[in-house]
Amino acid sequence: MPICSQRADGQRPPEINAQRSGKKLQFNLLREFKNTGPYDISPDGRYICLGIDHRRGRLQVAELGSGRAIYDTQLREDVLIARFFADGETVYAQTSLIDENSRYRRRYQQAVIDLKTGKLDTRLCDFHFGYFPLATPFLLSDEHNSLGQGVTLSRVTLPDYNETAQVSFAPFQRRYPNDPDNSPPAFSADRKRVVYQVDHTLVCRSTEDLSVIWTRPVEPDYHWGAWRVEITPDGRTVVAAVIDQSALHPQRFYVGVYDGTDGSVLARHPISAAMGVSISPDGKLMAVGDRVELADGRIEPTVNVYDAVTGVQVGKVADSPVAERFSRAGISGQFTADGKYLVTAGRNTKVWALA
């Protein structure tokens, strides 16, 4: 079944031709941000938010096209999340820091960054919710318990973080009460749709009223279920990396491709995507992280690109080999929403343009 999609404005996104005649895709290295890790790419594909040293809290926002840094700031200690709001001009970040009065207590810094004005608003709090930026001034908050299970989803407003709506994280009675919900949520470019896994089920919700749009069960014998989930910018295609017990060396795995409007299955491929998976804006290509083990024991961070319909590999890019102890660092690839670039993370962040 062909996969096609349109943007919210009704126009087709820029197409990446998978050249199914058998010719491999070629990617040209456009630029490299050394010793950085990507946190997020803006919904319009213009900017990238980078961590210079996440344990020291330094964030930088740069233009993907030119590489020019447009914002640089120093936050407090470990950066947990840094993501763009729907407008692409505002960033939400949260850090974790050790309390000055007690080495065993952690506090959390929340920051909202206005890239137009350079204004930085921060506050400290004693709790850790997973806050995700929507359309300004709204955030989506997910509360998890000590077992890693989602409890509630809430919609809050800035600047006071006032809660305006709340629902149960699981929209049904849990069948597997001991299983954690480890899949980070995925959002459409306009931040109006969110997809996540709960209790071995993919759940798609509207972020405007938190209503359920569709659900899709994942086989319970794959212990971690949908380990990673991504969605196209227009929300019309969803891809999920399903794995068993081991994240580094899964024995059973597949990548599922789903219709973002109703959750129906479009394709299922025997591909291991434990390191992460991304889908191109037209829904035709998948980028899958891989840790290629070299003969000398080092790891070559690699991103393989597959045809999302057939599952055939059509290209790949690789970062410089690293020692085994670094092999669990982010090995991932993400397409930009405008379809121009593939951004990969190994020891460095690289931006690739399709030849």
C-alpha positions in Angstrom: 0.0 0.0 0.0 1.5 3.3 -0.9 2.2 5.9 1.8 1.5 9.5 1.0 0.7 12.5 3.1 -0.1 16.1 2.9 0.8 19.0 5.2 -1.8 20.7 7.3 -2.1 23.5 4.7 -3.1 21.0 2.1 0.2 21.2 0.1 2.4 18.1 -0.4 5.7 18.3 1.6 9.0 18.3 -0.3 9.5 14.8 -1.7 12.6 12.7 -1.2 12.8 10.3 -4.1 13.6 6.9 -2.8 14.7 5.8 -6.4 13.2 2.3 -6.1 14.9 1.4 -9.4 17.7 0.0 -7.2 20.1 3.0 -7.1 21.2 3.9 -3.6 20.6 7.3 -2.2 23.6 9.6 -1.7 23.9 12.0 1.2 26.4 14.9 1.2 27.8 16.2 4.5 26.7 19.8 4.7 28.1 20.6 8.1 29.2 19.2 11.4 28.6 20.5 14.9 31.5 19.0 16.9 31.1 17.6 20.4 27.4 18.3 20.5 24.2 16.3 20.7 20.9 17.4 19.1 17.9 18.0 21.4 15.4 19.0 18.8 14.8 20.4 15.3 12.3 23.3 14.9 9.0 22.3 13.3 9.8 24.3 10.1 13.3 22.7 9.8 15.1 26.1 10.2 16.8 25.7 13.5 18.5 23.0 15.6 18.8 23.0 19.4 22.1 21.6 20.5 23.6 20.5 23.8 27.2 21.6 24.1 27.7 19.8 27.4 24.4 18.6 28.8 25.9 18.0 32.3 26.9 21.6 32.5 23.6 22.9 31.0 24.9 24.8 28.0 22.4 25.1 25.1 22.8 26.5 21.7 20.4 27.2 18.9 21.8 27.3 15.3 20.5 27.7 11.8 20.6 24.4 10.0 21.2 25.9 6.6 24.1 28.2 7.5 25.3 26.7 10.7 25.2 30.1 12.4 24.5 30.2 16.1 21.6 32.5 16.9 21.3 31.8 20.6 23.6 30.5 23.4 22.8 30.2 27.0 24.0 28.5 30.2 21.4 26.6 32.3 21.8 24.7 35.5 23.5 21.3 35.4 21.9 18.2 33.7 19.6 19.1 30.8 16.7 16.7 30.7 14.8 18.1 27.7 15.0 21.0 25.3 12.3 21.3 22.6 10.8 23.9 20.3 7.2 25.2 20.6 5.1 25.0 17.4 6.2 28.5 16.3 9.8 27.4 16.1 10.8 30.7 17.8 10.5 29.6 21.4 12.2 26.7 23.3 11.3 24.9 26.5 14.1 23.3 28.5 14.2 21.5 31.9 17.3 20.7 33.9 18.0 18.6 37.0 20.3 19.9 39.7 21.5 18.9 43.1 20.0 21.0 45.9 22.6 23.3 47.4 21.5 22.3 50.9 21.3 18.6 50.4 23.4 16.4 48.1 20.7 13.7 48.2 17.9 16.0 46.9 17.3 17.1 43.4 15.5 20.2 42.2 14.5 21.1 38.7 14.9 24.2 36.6 12.3 25.1 34.0 13.2 27.5 31.3 11.3 29.2 28.4 13.6 30.9 25.8 12.3 33.5 23.4 14.6 33.3 20.4 13.4 36.6 18.9 14.1 38.7 22.0 16.6 36.5 23.8 14.5 36.6 26.9 15.0 33.7 29.3 12.4 33.0 31.9 13.3 30.4 34.5 11.9 28.9 37.8 12.9 26.2 40.2 10.6 23.5 41.4 10.8 20.3 43.5 9.1 17.9 41.2 9.8 16.4 37.8 7.1 16.1 35.3 7.8 15.5 31.6 6.8 18.9 30.1 6.6 19.1 26.3 5.9 22.4 24.4 2.8 22.7 22.3 1.6 25.9 20.6 2.6 28.9 22.8 1.8 29.3 25.7 0.7 25.7 26.3 2.7 22.7 27.6 1.8 19.0 27.8 2.8 17.4 31.1 3.0 13.7 31.7 3.4 12.4 35.3 5.0 9.0 35.8 5.2 7.0 39.0 8.3 5.4 40.5 7.8 2.3 38.3 8.0 4.4 35.2 4.3 4.1 34.4 2.3 7.1 33.1 -0.3 8.3 35.5 -1.8 11.5 34.1 -1.6 13.8 31.1 -2.2 17.5 31.7 -2.4 20.6 29.5 -0.9 23.6 31.3 -0.4 27.3 30.4 2.5 29.6 30.8 3.8 31.6 32.6 2.3 30.2 35.8 2.1 26.5 34.7 -1.7 26.5 35.5 -3.4 23.2 34.7 -6.4 23.6 32.3 -7.2 19.9 31.6 -6.2 16.5 32.8 -6.8 12.9 31.8 -5.5 9.5 32.7 -2.3 8.5 30.9 -3.9 5.2 30.0 -7.3 5.6 28.3 -8.3 2.1 29.4 -7.8 -0.4 32.3 -4.2 -1.6 32.3 -3.6 -5.2 31.4 0.1 -5.3 32.3 0.3 -3.2 35.5 4.0 -3.9 36.1 5.3 -2.7 32.6 6.9 0.7 32.4 6.0 3.3 29.7 9.4 4.2 28.4 8.6 5.5 24.9 9.1 9.3 24.6 6.0 10.9 23.0 6.1 12.1 19.4 4.4 15.2 18.2 3.2 16.5 14.8 4.8 19.8 13.7 1.8 21.9 14.8 1.9 20.1 18.1 -1.8 19.3 17.8 -1.3 15.5 17.9 0.8 13.3 20.2 1.5 9.6 20.0 3.0 7.5 22.8 2.9 3.9 24.1 1.1 2.8 27.2 0.5 -0.8 28.4 1.7 -2.2 25.0 -0.7 0.0 23.1 0.0 3.0 20.8 -2.2 5.9 21.7 -2.8 9.0 19.6 -4.4 12.0 21.2 -5.4 15.5 20.4 -3.3 17.9 22.5 -6.1 20.5 22.3 -8.7 18.6 24.4 -6.6 15.5 25.2 -9.2 13.3 23.5 -8.2 9.9 22.1 -8.0 9.8 18.3 -7.0 6.1 17.9 -5.3 3.2 19.7 -3.3 0.3 18.2 -2.1 -2.7 20.4 1.5 -3.9 20.3 2.2 -7.6 20.9 2.9 -8.2 24.7 5.6 -10.8 24.0 7.8 -7.9 22.8 8.8 -6.8 26.3 9.6 -3.2 25.6 6.9 -2.9 23.0 7.1 0.3 21.0 10.5 1.5 22.3 10.7 4.5 20.0 7.8 6.3 18.2 7.9 9.0 15.6 5.3 10.8 13.5 5.5 12.8 10.3 5.1 16.6 10.6 1.6 16.5 9.2 0.6 13.6 11.6 -0.5 11.3 8.8 2.1 8.6 9.2 3.5 7.0 12.4 6.5 4.7 12.8 7.4 2.6 15.8 10.5 0.6 16.7 9.2 -2.6 18.5 11.8 -4.7 20.5 12.0 -7.4 23.1 14.1 -7.5 26.3 17.5 -6.0 25.2 17.8 -2.5 23.9 21.5 -3.0 22.7 21.0 -6.5 21.2 17.3 -7.3 20.7 16.6 -10.8 19.5 13.1 -10.1 18.3 12.2 -6.8 16.7 10.3 -5.0 13.9 9.5 -1.6 12.6 5.8 -0.9 12.3 4.4 1.8 10.0 0.9 3.1 10.7 -1.7 5.4 9.3 -1.7 8.5 11.5 -5.3 9.1 11.0 -6.7 5.8 12.3 -3.7 3.7 13.4 -4.2 1.0 10.7 -1.1 -0.9 9.8 0.6 0.2 6.5 3.8 -1.9 6.7 5.8 -4.1 9.0 9.5 -4.7 8.5 12.0 -7.0 10.2 14.4 -4.2 11.1 16.1 -3.6 14.4 15.6 0.1 15.4 16.5 -0.1 19.1 18.8 2.9 18.6 16.0 5.1 17.2 13.8 5.6 14.2 12.7 8.6 12.2 10.4 9.0 9.2 10.7 11.5 6.3 8.0 14.2 5.9 6.5 12.5 2.9 6.3 9.2 4.8 8.5 7.4 2.2 11.8 7.0 4.0 12.9 5.7 7.5 16.2 6.6 9.2 17.3 3.9 11.7 20.2 4.2 14.1 22.7 1.3 14.3 25.8 0.5 16.3 28.1 -1.2 13.8 30.8 -3.2 15.7 34.2 -2.9 14.0 37.0 -5.5 14.0 39.1 -3.5 16.4 36.3 -3.3 19.0 35.2 0.2 18.3 31.7 1.2 17.4 30.8 3.1 14.2 27.6 5.1 14.8 25.6 4.5 11.6 22.2 5.6 10.4 20.6 3.3 7.7 17.9 4.7 5.5 15.1 2.4 4.3 12.2 2.6 2.0 9.2 2.8 4.3 6.9 0.9 2.0 9.2 -2.0 1.0 11.7 -2.1 3.9 14.6 -2.1 1.4 17.7 -0.3 2.5 18.4 2.6 0.1 21.3 4.4 1.8 23.3 5.1 4.9 25.6 7.6 6.6 28.2 7.0 9.3 30.0 9.0 12.0 33.6 8.6 13.1 34.2 5.3 15.1 34.2 5.6 18.9 35.3 3.5 21.8 32.9 0.9 23.1 32.2 2.9 26.2 30.7 5.7 24.1 28.5 3.3 22.0 25.3 4.0 23.9 25.6 7.7 23.2 22.9 9.0 20.8 23.1 7.0 17.6 20.2 8.4 15.7 18.9 10.2 12.6 16.1 12.6 12.1 14.7 14.2 8.9 13.9 17.8 9.0 10.2 18.8 8.5 11.0 20.6 5.2 12.6 17.4 3.7 15.9 19.1 3.0 18.2 17.4 5.5 19.0 14.3 7.6 20.5 15.2 11.0 22.5 12.4 12.7 24.0 12.1 16.2 27.0 10.1 17.2 29.9 11.8 19.0 29.1 14.8 16.8 26.0 16.2 15.2 26.1 16.1 11.4 23.7 17.6 8.8 23.4 15.7 5.5 21.8 16.9 2.3 20.4 14.4 -0.2 22.4 14.5 -3.4 
